[in-house]
């Protein structure tokens, strides 16, 4: 697996919007929860459906750490990279990042009214 993979909830319009945004801005390949291979699933935590994951040859980043890595890989400009790199220097950043990720995940239905796209599962069922 030479290309990094972003694993996400492909039944969530908000999650799909962000996954497609990162894929368009980077070399990330998208894999939804329903398309996980056994090999990829083995690399994920047991509670993998609780958040997104960025999987590389050497690492698995989960939840807020996955978003951090996706931001660093996205071609959206040095200011974002500088901010993420700067914030990682602080001891409390990880805790704040994960708390923020959890708040967003818990409110994705409401946030999805602003940023959302039809998830792959629903696209396929409407094509039939």
Steps between C-alpha positions, in 0.01 A plus 500: 500500500717787390227763487349618828136409561233708671242269658171673577129452568365474146141512621541857632458796264715730717778237523481435126529872423820527705646175369444611140648841581819342634520253210471784248777693673745216563616153401264333749293207380156474657359182649162505670415278795284277279788443255767400752708199410584249771864606480419868550246430776767307693717811512222712650400518866212275612268801529598628154147618421530770767712729280705548184845345450796578281701188423854503361753222457642573846224662704129519572375842609154510653240767570656847540846368413359376167371850424838649594677266260246564225549876544877463474466293182244729337616756249325789673799712584787545735306704758296192594814286522669766710206519741474122545877466544501788750209363703657154523773652717259550788429229753126574516448508123424129463234512771343815350515355146326178604236684702431724199482198269252328734281814518492521120426127468217527753351795310553386142127483428465869582829596331395294199231757426787729391757256358370176359480287188313184418691206651613223263250249641210732418642587157508133405145434618367800305678378183291183500 
